Amino acid sequence: MKKIILLIGIISTTIFAATPEKTTSQPMSSEMMSKEMVHHHVGKMTPEMMQEEEQYQKEIHSKKLAIQKEAGRDKPDWNKIHQLHQEVGQKYADHSTKMMQMQMMQN
């Protein structure tokens, strides 16, 4: 009986350890969600959609670098940081809508 319980414990520990990190309770960042969406739909994406996604990723990356650069200064300009965050949000909304429209046209 003890051997069976020990065996079940070892198996359940192994399965738990092999579970992907996606099951963690930490929220995904918008960049991670975007990449997750791309990987999920990669088979369905047209070359136009792939190009749009690549351009979007570059723009978002550059905005985030600008935010980090400004925040790293001795006296950051919080209005500029706020404006950059708004631009990132607007780009995300525009891109998501455009990708949905392209997806709907495909179907």
Phi and psi restraints in degrees (range 20) as a CNS / XPLOR table:
assign (resid 1 and name C) (resid 2 and name N)
       (resid 2 and name CA) (resid 2 and name C) 1.0 -63.8 20.0 2
assign (resid 2 and name N) (resid 2 and name CA)
       (resid 2 and name C) (resid 3 and name N) 1.0 -34.5 20.0 2
assign (resid 2 and name C) (resid 3 and name N)
       (resid 3 and name CA) (resid 3 and name C) 1.0 -66.8 20.0 2
assign (resid 3 and name N) (resid 3 and name CA)
       (resid 3 and name C) (resid 4 and name N) 1.0 -38.7 20.0 2
assign (resid 3 and name C) (resid 4 and name N)
       (resid 4 and name CA) (resid 4 and name C) 1.0 -66.3 20.0 2
assign (resid 4 and name N) (resid 4 and name CA)
       (resid 4 and name C) (resid 5 and name N) 1.0 -44.9 20.0 2
assign (resid 4 and name C) (resid 5 and name N)
       (resid 5 and name CA) (resid 5 and name C) 1.0 -63.0 20.0 2
assign (resid 5 and name N) (resid 5 and name CA)
       (resid 5 and name C) (resid 6 and name N) 1.0 -42.0 20.0 2
assign (resid 5 and name C) (resid 6 and name N)
       (resid 6 and name CA) (resid 6 and name C) 1.0 -63.8 20.0 2
assign (resid 6 and name N) (resid 6 and name CA)
       (resid 6 and name C) (resid 7 and name N) 1.0 -41.9 20.0 2
assign (resid 6 and name C) (resid 7 and name N)
       (resid 7 and name CA) (resid 7 and name C) 1.0 -64.0 20.0 2
assign (resid 7 and name N) (resid 7 and name CA)
       (resid 7 and name C) (resid 8 and name N) 1.0 -43.1 20.0 2
assign (resid 7 and name C) (resid 8 and name N)
       (resid 8 and name CA) (resid 8 and name C) 1.0 -63.1 20.0 2
assign (resid 8 and name N) (resid 8 and name CA)
       (resid 8 and name C) (resid 9 and name N) 1.0 -41.0 20.0 2
assign (resid 8 and name C) (resid 9 and name N)
       (resid 9 and name CA) (resid 9 and name C) 1.0 -62.7 20.0 2
assign (resid 9 and name N) (resid 9 and name CA)
       (resid 9 and name C) (resid 10 and name N) 1.0 -42.1 20.0 2
assign (resid 9 and name C) (resid 10 and name N)
       (resid 10 and name CA) (resid 10 and name C) 1.0 -66.5 20.0 2
assign (resid 10 and name N) (resid 10 and name CA)
       (resid 10 and name C) (resid 11 and name N) 1.0 -43.6 20.0 2
assign (resid 10 and name C) (resid 11 and name N)
       (resid 11 and name CA) (resid 11 and name C) 1.0 -64.0 20.0 2
assign (resid 11 and name N) (resid 11 and name CA)
       (resid 11 and name C) (resid 12 and name N) 1.0 -46.0 20.0 2
assign (resid 11 and name C) (resid 12 and name N)
       (resid 12 and name CA) (resid 12 and name C) 1.0 -66.2 20.0 2
assign (resid 12 and name N) (resid 12 and name CA)
       (resid 12 and name C) (resid 13 and name N) 1.0 -35.9 20.0 2
assign (resid 12 and name C) (resid 13 and name N)
       (resid 13 and name CA) (resid 13 and name C) 1.0 -65.7 20.0 2
assign (resid 13 and name N) (resid 13 and name CA)
       (resid 13 and name C) (resid 14 and name N) 1.0 -41.6 20.0 2
assign (resid 13 and name C) (resid 14 and name N)
       (resid 14 and name CA) (resid 14 and name C) 1.0 -63.7 20.0 2
assign (resid 14 and name N) (resid 14 and name CA)
       (resid 14 and name C) (resid 15 and name N) 1.0 -43.5 20.0 2
assign (resid 14 and name C) (resid 15 and name N)
       (resid 15 and name CA) (resid 15 and name C) 1.0 -65.0 20.0 2
assign (resid 15 and name N) (resid 15 and name CA)
       (resid 15 and name C) (resid 16 and name N) 1.0 -43.7 20.0 2
assign (resid 15 and name C) (resid 16 and name N)
       (resid 16 and name CA) (resid 16 and name C) 1.0 -62.5 20.0 2
assign (resid 16 and name N) (resid 16 and name CA)
       (resid 16 and name C) (resid 17 and name N) 1.0 -41.5 20.0 2
assign (resid 16 and name C) (resid 17 and name N)
       (resid 17 and name CA) (resid 17 and name C) 1.0 -69.0 20.0 2
assign (resid 17 and name N) (resid 17 and name CA)
       (resid 17 and name C) (resid 18 and name N) 1.0 -28.3 20.0 2
assign (resid 17 and name C) (resid 18 and name N)
       (resid 18 and name CA) (resid 18 and name C) 1.0 -86.3 20.0 2
assign (resid 18 and name N) (resid 18 and name CA)
       (resid 18 and name C) (resid 19 and name N) 1.0 -4.9 20.0 2
assign (resid 18 and name C) (resid 19 and name N)
       (resid 19 and name CA) (resid 19 and name C) 1.0 -68.5 20.0 2
assign (resid 19 and name N) (resid 19 and name CA)
       (resid 19 and name C) (resid 20 and name N) 1.0 134.2 20.0 2
assign (resid 19 and name C) (resid 20 and name N)
       (resid 20 and name CA) (resid 20 and name C) 1.0 -60.8 20.0 2
assign (resid 20 and name N) (resid 20 and name CA)
       (resid 20 and name C) (resid 21 and name N) 1.0 158.7 20.0 2
assign (resid 20 and name C) (resid 21 and name N)
       (resid 21 and name CA) (resid 21 and name C) 1.0 -70.5 20.0 2
assign (resid 21 and name N) (resid 21 and name CA)
       (resid 21 and name C) (resid 22 and name N) 1.0 -8.7 20.0 2
assign (resid 21 and name C) (resid 22 and name N)
       (resid 22 and name CA) (resid 22 and name C) 1.0 -61.2 20.0 2
assign (resid 22 and name N) (resid 22 and name CA)
       (resid 22 and name C) (resid 23 and name N) 1.0 -20.0 20.0 2
assign (resid 22 and name C) (resid 23 and name N)
       (resid 23 and name CA) (resid 23 and name C) 1.0 -83.4 20.0 2
assign (resid 23 and name N) (resid 23 and name CA)
       (resid 23 and name C) (resid 24 and name N) 1.0 1.7 20.0 2
assign (resid 23 and name C) (resid 24 and name N)
       (resid 24 and name CA) (resid 24 and name C) 1.0 -69.9 20.0 2
assign (resid 24 and name N) (resid 24 and name CA)
       (resid 24 and name C) (resid 25 and name N) 1.0 159.0 20.0 2
assign (resid 24 and name C) (resid 25 and name N)
       (resid 25 and name CA) (resid 25 and name C) 1.0 -86.3 20.0 2
assign (resid 25 and name N) (resid 25 and name CA)
       (resid 25 and name C) (resid 26 and name N) 1.0 3.8 20.0 2
assign (resid 25 and name C) (resid 26 and name N)
       (resid 26 and name CA) (resid 26 and name C) 1.0 -74.8 20.0 2
assign (resid 26 and name N) (resid 26 and name CA)
       (resid 26 and name C) (resid 27 and name N) 1.0 136.8 20.0 2
assign (resid 26 and name C) (resid 27 and name N)
       (resid 27 and name CA) (resid 27 and name C) 1.0 -70.3 20.0 2
assign (resid 27 and name N) (resid 27 and name CA)
       (resid 27 and name C) (resid 28 and name N) 1.0 149.3 20.0 2
assign (resid 27 and name C) (resid 28 and name N)
       (resid 28 and name CA) (resid 28 and name C) 1.0 -83.7 20.0 2
assign (resid 28 and name N) (resid 28 and name CA)
       (resid 28 and name C) (resid 29 and name N) 1.0 142.6 20.0 2
assign (resid 28 and name C) (resid 29 and name N)
       (resid 29 and name CA) (resid 29 and name C) 1.0 -75.1 20.0 2
assign (resid 29 and name N) (resid 29 and name CA)
       (resid 29 and name C) (resid 30 and name N) 1.0 164.4 20.0 2
assign (resid 29 and name C) (resid 30 and name N)
       (resid 30 and name CA) (resid 30 and name C) 1.0 -63.0 20.0 2
assign (resid 30 and name N) (resid 30 and name CA)
       (resid 30 and name C) (resid 31 and name N) 1.0 -33.6 20.0 2
assign (resid 30 and name C) (resid 31 and name N)
       (resid 31 and name CA) (resid 31 and name C) 1.0 -66.3 20.0 2
assign (resid 31 and name N) (resid 31 and name CA)
       (resid 31 and name C) (resid 32 and name N) 1.0 -43.0 20.0 2
assign (resid 31 and name C) (resid 32 and name N)
       (resid 32 and name CA) (resid 32 and name C) 1.0 -64.4 20.0 2
assign (resid 32 and name N) (resid 32 and name CA)
       (resid 32 and name C) (resid 33 and name N) 1.0 -40.0 20.0 2
assign (resid 32 and name C) (resid 33 and name N)
       (resid 33 and name CA) (resid 33 and name C) 1.0 -63.7 20.0 2
assign (resid 33 and name N) (resid 33 and name CA)
       (resid 33 and name C) (resid 34 and name N) 1.0 -41.9 20.0 2
assign (resid 33 and name C) (resid 34 and name N)
       (resid 34 and name CA) (resid 34 and name C) 1.0 -62.9 20.0 2
assign (resid 34 and name N) (resid 34 and name CA)
       (resid 34 and name C) (resid 35 and name N) 1.0 -45.9 20.0 2
assign (resid 34 and name C) (resid 35 and name N)
       (resid 35 and name CA) (resid 35 and name C) 1.0 -64.7 20.0 2
assign (resid 35 and name N) (resid 35 and name CA)
       (resid 35 and name C) (resid 36 and name N) 1.0 -37.3 20.0 2
assign (resid 35 and name C) (resid 36 and name N)
       (resid 36 and name CA) (resid 36 and name C) 1.0 -62.6 20.0 2
assign (resid 36 and name N) (resid 36 and name CA)
       (resid 36 and name C) (resid 37 and name N) 1.0 -42.4 20.0 2
assign (resid 36 and name C) (resid 37 and name N)
       (resid 37 and name CA) (resid 37 and name C) 1.0 -63.9 20.0 2
assign (resid 37 and name N) (resid 37 and name CA)
       (resid 37 and name C) (resid 38 and name N) 1.0 -40.5 20.0 2
assign (resid 37 and name C) (resid 38 and name N)
       (resid 38 and name CA) (resid 38 and name C) 1.0 -63.4 20.0 2
assign (resid 38 and name N) (resid 38 and name CA)
       (resid 38 and name C) (resid 39 and name N) 1.0 -46.9 20.0 2
assign (resid 38 and name C) (resid 39 and name N)
       (resid 39 and name CA) (resid 39 and name C) 1.0 -64.9 20.0 2
assign (resid 39 and name N) (resid 39 and name CA)
       (resid 39 and name C) (resid 40 and name N) 1.0 -33.2 20.0 2
assign (resid 39 and name C) (resid 40 and name N)
       (resid 40 and name CA) (resid 40 and name C) 1.0 -69.3 20.0 2
assign (resid 40 and name N) (resid 40 and name CA)
       (resid 40 and name C) (resid 41 and name N) 1.0 -37.9 20.0 2
assign (resid 40 and name C) (resid 41 and name N)
       (resid 41 and name CA) (resid 41 and name C) 1.0 -105.4 20.0 2
assign (resid 41 and name N) (resid 41 and name CA)
       (resid 41 and name C) (resid 42 and name N) 1.0 13.0 20.0 2
assign (resid 41 and name C) (resid 42 and name N)
       (resid 42 and name CA) (resid 42 and name C) 1.0 -59.3 20.0 2
assign (resid 42 and name N) (resid 42 and name CA)
       (resid 42 and name C) (resid 43 and name N) 1.0 -34.2 20.0 2
assign (resid 42 and name C) (resid 43 and name N)
       (resid 43 and name CA) (resid 43 and name C) 1.0 -70.8 20.0 2
assign (resid 43 and name N) (resid 43 and name CA)
       (resid 43 and name C) (resid 44 and name N) 1.0 -24.1 20.0 2
assign (resid 43 and name C) (resid 44 and name N)
       (resid 44 and name CA) (resid 44 and name C) 1.0 -96.9 20.0 2
assign (resid 44 and name N) (resid 44 and name CA)
       (resid 44 and name C) (resid 45 and name N) 1.0 -4.8 20.0 2
assign (resid 44 and name C) (resid 45 and name N)
       (resid 45 and name CA) (resid 45 and name C) 1.0 -83.7 20.0 2
assign (resid 45 and name N) (resid 45 and name CA)
       (resid 45 and name C) (resid 46 and name N) 1.0 135.0 20.0 2
assign (resid 45 and name C) (resid 46 and name N)
       (resid 46 and name CA) (resid 46 and name C) 1.0 -81.3 20.0 2
assign (resid 46 and name N) (resid 46 and name CA)
       (resid 46 and name C) (resid 47 and name N) 1.0 164.7 20.0 2
assign (resid 46 and name C) (resid 47 and name N)
       (resid 47 and name CA) (resid 47 and name C) 1.0 -57.6 20.0 2
assign (resid 47 and name N) (resid 47 and name CA)
       (resid 47 and name C) (resid 48 and name N) 1.0 -35.2 20.0 2
assign (resid 47 and name C) (resid 48 and name N)
       (resid 48 and name CA) (resid 48 and name C) 1.0 -62.9 20.0 2
assign (resid 48 and name N) (resid 48 and name CA)
       (resid 48 and name C) (resid 49 and name N) 1.0 -42.5 20.0 2
assign (resid 48 and name C) (resid 49 and name N)
       (resid 49 and name CA) (resid 49 and name C) 1.0 -66.8 20.0 2
assign (resid 49 and name N) (resid 49 and name CA)
       (resid 49 and name C) (resid 50 and name N) 1.0 -39.0 20.0 2
assign (resid 49 and name C) (resid 50 and name N)
       (resid 50 and name CA) (resid 50 and name C) 1.0 -64.5 20.0 2
assign (resid 50 and name N) (resid 50 and name CA)
       (resid 50 and name C) (resid 51 and name N) 1.0 -41.5 20.0 2
assign (resid 50 and name C) (resid 51 and name N)
       (resid 51 and name CA) (resid 51 and name C) 1.0 -65.3 20.0 2
assign (resid 51 and name N) (resid 51 and name CA)
       (resid 51 and name C) (resid 52 and name N) 1.0 -42.2 20.0 2
assign (resid 51 and name C) (resid 52 and name N)
       (resid 52 and name CA) (resid 52 and name C) 1.0 -61.4 20.0 2
assign (resid 52 and name N) (resid 52 and name CA)
       (resid 52 and name C) (resid 53 and name N) 1.0 -42.6 20.0 2
assign (resid 52 and name C) (resid 53 and name N)
       (resid 53 and name CA) (resid 53 and name C) 1.0 -64.6 20.0 2
assign (resid 53 and name N) (resid 53 and name CA)
       (resid 53 and name C) (resid 54 and name N) 1.0 -43.0 20.0 2
assign (resid 53 and name C) (resid 54 and name N)
       (resid 54 and name CA) (resid 54 and name C) 1.0 -62.8 20.0 2
assign (resid 54 and name N) (resid 54 and name CA)
       (resid 54 and name C) (resid 55 and name N) 1.0 -43.8 20.0 2
assign (resid 54 and name C) (resid 55 and name N)
       (resid 55 and name CA) (resid 55 and name C) 1.0 -62.9 20.0 2
assign (resid 55 and name N) (resid 55 and name CA)
       (resid 55 and name C) (resid 56 and name N) 1.0 -43.1 20.0 2
assign (resid 55 and name C) (resid 56 and name N)
       (resid 56 and name CA) (resid 56 and name C) 1.0 -59.5 20.0 2
assign (resid 56 and name N) (resid 56 and name CA)
       (resid 56 and name C) (resid 57 and name N) 1.0 -46.7 20.0 2
assign (resid 56 and name C) (resid 57 and name N)
       (resid 57 and name CA) (resid 57 and name C) 1.0 -61.2 20.0 2
assign (resid 57 and name N) (resid 57 and name CA)
       (resid 57 and name C) (resid 58 and name N) 1.0 -41.0 20.0 2
assign (resid 57 and name C) (resid 58 and name N)
       (resid 58 and name CA) (resid 58 and name C) 1.0 -63.4 20.0 2
assign (resid 58 and name N) (resid 58 and name CA)
       (resid 58 and name C) (resid 59 and name N) 1.0 -44.8 20.0 2
assign (resid 58 and name C) (resid 59 and name N)
       (resid 59 and name CA) (resid 59 and name C) 1.0 -63.9 20.0 2
assign (resid 59 and name N) (resid 59 and name CA)
       (resid 59 and name C) (resid 60 and name N) 1.0 -44.6 20.0 2
assign (resid 59 and name C) (resid 60 and name N)
       (resid 60 and name CA) (resid 60 and name C) 1.0 -64.0 20.0 2
assign (resid 60 and name N) (resid 60 and name CA)
       (resid 60 and name C) (resid 61 and name N) 1.0 -42.5 20.0 2
assign (resid 60 and name C) (resid 61 and name N)
       (resid 61 and name CA) (resid 61 and name C) 1.0 -60.3 20.0 2
assign (resid 61 and name N) (resid 61 and name CA)
       (resid 61 and name C) (resid 62 and name N) 1.0 -44.6 20.0 2
assign (resid 61 and name C) (resid 62 and name N)
       (resid 62 and name CA) (resid 62 and name C) 1.0 -65.8 20.0 2
assign (resid 62 and name N) (resid 62 and name CA)
       (resid 62 and name C) (resid 63 and name N) 1.0 -37.5 20.0 2
assign (resid 62 and name C) (resid 63 and name N)
       (resid 63 and name CA) (resid 63 and name C) 1.0 -65.2 20.0 2
assign (resid 63 and name N) (resid 63 and name CA)
       (resid 63 and name C) (resid 64 and name N) 1.0 -41.6 20.0 2
assign (resid 63 and name C) (resid 64 and name N)
       (resid 64 and name CA) (resid 64 and name C) 1.0 -66.4 20.0 2
assign (resid 64 and name N) (resid 64 and name CA)
       (resid 64 and name C) (resid 65 and name N) 1.0 -36.8 20.0 2
assign (resid 64 and name C) (resid 65 and name N)
       (resid 65 and name CA) (resid 65 and name C) 1.0 -64.4 20.0 2
assign (resid 65 and name N) (resid 65 and name CA)
       (resid 65 and name C) (resid 66 and name N) 1.0 -40.2 20.0 2
assign (resid 65 and name C) (resid 66 and name N)
       (resid 66 and name CA) (resid 66 and name C) 1.0 -63.2 20.0 2
assign (resid 66 and name N) (resid 66 and name CA)
       (resid 66 and name C) (resid 67 and name N) 1.0 -38.6 20.0 2
assign (resid 66 and name C) (resid 67 and name N)
       (resid 67 and name CA) (resid 67 and name C) 1.0 -63.1 20.0 2
assign (resid 67 and name N) (resid 67 and name CA)
       (resid 67 and name C) (resid 68 and name N) 1.0 -47.0 20.0 2
assign (resid 67 and name C) (resid 68 and name N)
       (resid 68 and name CA) (resid 68 and name C) 1.0 -62.6 20.0 2
assign (resid 68 and name N) (resid 68 and name CA)
       (resid 68 and name C) (resid 69 and name N) 1.0 -41.0 20.0 2
assign (resid 68 and name C) (resid 69 and name N)
       (resid 69 and name CA) (resid 69 and name C) 1.0 -62.3 20.0 2
assign (resid 69 and name N) (resid 69 and name CA)
       (resid 69 and name C) (resid 70 and name N) 1.0 -46.7 20.0 2
assign (resid 69 and name C) (resid 70 and name N)
       (resid 70 and name CA) (resid 70 and name C) 1.0 -66.3 20.0 2
assign (resid 70 and name N) (resid 70 and name CA)
       (resid 70 and name C) (resid 71 and name N) 1.0 -41.0 20.0 2
assign (resid 70 and name C) (resid 71 and name N)
       (resid 71 and name CA) (resid 71 and name C) 1.0 -68.2 20.0 2
assign (resid 71 and name N) (resid 71 and name CA)
       (resid 71 and name C) (resid 72 and name N) 1.0 -24.1 20.0 2
assign (resid 71 and name C) (resid 72 and name N)
       (resid 72 and name CA) (resid 72 and name C) 1.0 -81.5 20.0 2
assign (resid 72 and name N) (resid 72 and name CA)
       (resid 72 and name C) (resid 73 and name N) 1.0 -4.9 20.0 2
assign (resid 72 and name C) (resid 73 and name N)
       (resid 73 and name CA) (resid 73 and name C) 1.0 -74.9 20.0 2
assign (resid 73 and name N) (resid 73 and name CA)
       (resid 73 and name C) (resid 74 and name N) 1.0 163.0 20.0 2
assign (resid 73 and name C) (resid 74 and name N)
       (resid 74 and name CA) (resid 74 and name C) 1.0 -61.7 20.0 2
assign (resid 74 and name N) (resid 74 and name CA)
       (resid 74 and name C) (resid 75 and name N) 1.0 -43.9 20.0 2
assign (resid 74 and name C) (resid 75 and name N)
       (resid 75 and name CA) (resid 75 and name C) 1.0 -127.4 20.0 2
assign (resid 75 and name N) (resid 75 and name CA)
       (resid 75 and name C) (resid 76 and name N) 1.0 86.8 20.0 2
assign (resid 75 and name C) (resid 76 and name N)
       (resid 76 and name CA) (resid 76 and name C) 1.0 -66.0 20.0 2
assign (resid 76 and name N) (resid 76 and name CA)
       (resid 76 and name C) (resid 77 and name N) 1.0 146.0 20.0 2
assign (resid 76 and name C) (resid 77 and name N)
       (resid 77 and name CA) (resid 77 and name C) 1.0 -86.0 20.0 2
assign (resid 77 and name N) (resid 77 and name CA)
       (resid 77 and name C) (resid 78 and name N) 1.0 99.5 20.0 2
assign (resid 77 and name C) (resid 78 and name N)
       (resid 78 and name CA) (resid 78 and name C) 1.0 -66.5 20.0 2
assign (resid 78 and name N) (resid 78 and name CA)
       (resid 78 and name C) (resid 79 and name N) 1.0 -28.0 20.0 2
assign (resid 78 and name C) (resid 79 and name N)
       (resid 79 and name CA) (resid 79 and name C) 1.0 -66.7 20.0 2
assign (resid 79 and name N) (resid 79 and name CA)
       (resid 79 and name C) (resid 80 and name N) 1.0 -39.7 20.0 2
assign (resid 79 and name C) (resid 80 and name N)
       (resid 80 and name CA) (resid 80 and name C) 1.0 -66.3 20.0 2
assign (resid 80 and name N) (resid 80 and name CA)
       (resid 80 and name C) (resid 81 and name N) 1.0 -42.3 20.0 2
assign (resid 80 and name C) (resid 81 and name N)
       (resid 81 and name CA) (resid 81 and name C) 1.0 -62.3 20.0 2
assign (resid 81 and name N) (resid 81 and name CA)
       (resid 81 and name C) (resid 82 and name N) 1.0 -43.2 20.0 2
assign (resid 81 and name C) (resid 82 and name N)
       (resid 82 and name CA) (resid 82 and name C) 1.0 -61.1 20.0 2
assign (resid 82 and name N) (resid 82 and name CA)
       (resid 82 and name C) (resid 83 and name N) 1.0 -43.9 20.0 2
assign (resid 82 and name C) (resid 83 and name N)
       (resid 83 and name CA) (resid 83 and name C) 1.0 -61.7 20.0 2
assign (resid 83 and name N) (resid 83 and name CA)
       (resid 83 and name C) (resid 84 and name N) 1.0 -41.8 20.0 2
assign (resid 83 and name C) (resid 84 and name N)
       (resid 84 and name CA) (resid 84 and name C) 1.0 -64.6 20.0 2
assign (resid 84 and name N) (resid 84 and name CA)
       (resid 84 and name C) (resid 85 and name N) 1.0 -40.0 20.0 2
assign (resid 84 and name C) (resid 85 and name N)
       (resid 85 and name CA) (resid 85 and name C) 1.0 -62.9 20.0 2
assign (resid 85 and name N) (resid 85 and name CA)
       (resid 85 and name C) (resid 86 and name N) 1.0 -39.6 20.0 2
assign (resid 85 and name C) (resid 86 and name N)
       (resid 86 and name CA) (resid 86 and name C) 1.0 -64.0 20.0 2
assign (resid 86 and name N) (resid 86 and name CA)
       (resid 86 and name C) (resid 87 and name N) 1.0 -40.3 20.0 2
assign (resid 86 and name C) (resid 87 and name N)
       (resid 87 and name CA) (resid 87 and name C) 1.0 -63.6 20.0 2
assign (resid 87 and name N) (resid 87 and name CA)
       (resid 87 and name C) (resid 88 and name N) 1.0 -41.1 20.0 2
assign (resid 87 and name C) (resid 88 and name N)
       (resid 88 and name CA) (resid 88 and name C) 1.0 -61.3 20.0 2
assign (resid 88 and name N) (resid 88 and name CA)
       (resid 88 and name C) (resid 89 and name N) 1.0 -45.8 20.0 2
assign (resid 88 and name C) (resid 89 and name N)
       (resid 89 and name CA) (resid 89 and name C) 1.0 -62.5 20.0 2
assign (resid 89 and name N) (resid 89 and name CA)
       (resid 89 and name C) (resid 90 and name N) 1.0 -41.5 20.0 2
assign (resid 89 and name C) (resid 90 and name N)
       (resid 90 and name CA) (resid 90 and name C) 1.0 -66.3 20.0 2
assign (resid 90 and name N) (resid 90 and name CA)
       (resid 90 and name C) (resid 91 and name N) 1.0 -41.1 20.0 2
assign (resid 90 and name C) (resid 91 and name N)
       (resid 91 and name CA) (resid 91 and name C) 1.0 -63.6 20.0 2
assign (resid 91 and name N) (resid 91 and name CA)
       (resid 91 and name C) (resid 92 and name N) 1.0 -40.5 20.0 2
assign (resid 91 and name C) (resid 92 and name N)
       (resid 92 and name CA) (resid 92 and name C) 1.0 -61.5 20.0 2
assign (resid 92 and name N) (resid 92 and name CA)
       (resid 92 and name C) (resid 93 and name N) 1.0 -46.4 20.0 2
assign (resid 92 and name C) (resid 93 and name N)
       (resid 93 and name CA) (resid 93 and name C) 1.0 -64.0 20.0 2
assign (resid 93 and name N) (resid 93 and name CA)
       (resid 93 and name C) (resid 94 and name N) 1.0 -45.6 20.0 2
assign (resid 93 and name C) (resid 94 and name N)
       (resid 94 and name CA) (resid 94 and name C) 1.0 -61.4 20.0 2
assign (resid 94 and name N) (resid 94 and name CA)
       (resid 94 and name C) (resid 95 and name N) 1.0 -46.0 20.0 2
assign (resid 94 and name C) (resid 95 and name N)
       (resid 95 and name CA) (resid 95 and name C) 1.0 -65.1 20.0 2
assign (resid 95 and name N) (resid 95 and name CA)
       (resid 95 and name C) (resid 96 and name N) 1.0 -45.0 20.0 2
assign (resid 95 and name C) (resid 96 and name N)
       (resid 96 and name CA) (resid 96 and name C) 1.0 -60.7 20.0 2
assign (resid 96 and name N) (resid 96 and name CA)
       (resid 96 and name C) (resid 97 and name N) 1.0 -42.8 20.0 2
assign (resid 96 and name C) (resid 97 and name N)
       (resid 97 and name CA) (resid 97 and name C) 1.0 -64.5 20.0 2
assign (resid 97 and name N) (resid 97 and name CA)
       (resid 97 and name C) (resid 98 and name N) 1.0 -44.5 20.0 2
assign (resid 97 and name C) (resid 98 and name N)
       (resid 98 and name CA) (resid 98 and name C) 1.0 -63.2 20.0 2
assign (resid 98 and name N) (resid 98 and name CA)
       (resid 98 and name C) (resid 99 and name N) 1.0 -42.2 20.0 2
assign (resid 98 and name C) (resid 99 and name N)
       (resid 99 and name CA) (resid 99 and name C) 1.0 -65.0 20.0 2
assign (resid 99 and name N) (resid 99 and name CA)
       (resid 99 and name C) (resid 100 and name N) 1.0 -37.9 20.0 2
assign (resid 99 and name C) (resid 100 and name N)
       (resid 100 and name CA) (resid 100 and name C) 1.0 -64.7 20.0 2
assign (resid 100 and name N) (resid 100 and name CA)
       (resid 100 and name C) (resid 101 and name N) 1.0 -41.6 20.0 2
assign (resid 100 and name C) (resid 101 and name N)
       (resid 101 and name CA) (resid 101 and name C) 1.0 -62.9 20.0 2
assign (resid 101 and name N) (resid 101 and name CA)
       (resid 101 and name C) (resid 102 and name N) 1.0 -44.6 20.0 2
assign (resid 101 and name C) (resid 102 and name N)
       (resid 102 and name CA) (resid 102 and name C) 1.0 -61.7 20.0 2
assign (resid 102 and name N) (resid 102 and name CA)
       (resid 102 and name C) (resid 103 and name N) 1.0 -41.4 20.0 2
assign (resid 102 and name C) (resid 103 and name N)
       (resid 103 and name CA) (resid 103 and name C) 1.0 -63.2 20.0 2
assign (resid 103 and name N) (resid 103 and name CA)
       (resid 103 and name C) (resid 104 and name N) 1.0 -40.9 20.0 2
assign (resid 103 and name C) (resid 104 and name N)
       (resid 104 and name CA) (resid 104 and name C) 1.0 -67.5 20.0 2
assign (resid 104 and name N) (resid 104 and name CA)
       (resid 104 and name C) (resid 105 and name N) 1.0 -36.4 20.0 2
assign (resid 104 and name C) (resid 105 and name N)
       (resid 105 and name CA) (resid 105 and name C) 1.0 -66.6 20.0 2
assign (resid 105 and name N) (resid 105 and name CA)
       (resid 105 and name C) (resid 106 and name N) 1.0 -30.9 20.0 2
assign (resid 105 and name C) (resid 106 and name N)
       (resid 106 and name CA) (resid 106 and name C) 1.0 -68.3 20.0 2
assign (resid 106 and name N) (resid 106 and name CA)
       (resid 106 and name C) (resid 107 and name N) 1.0 -35.4 20.0 2
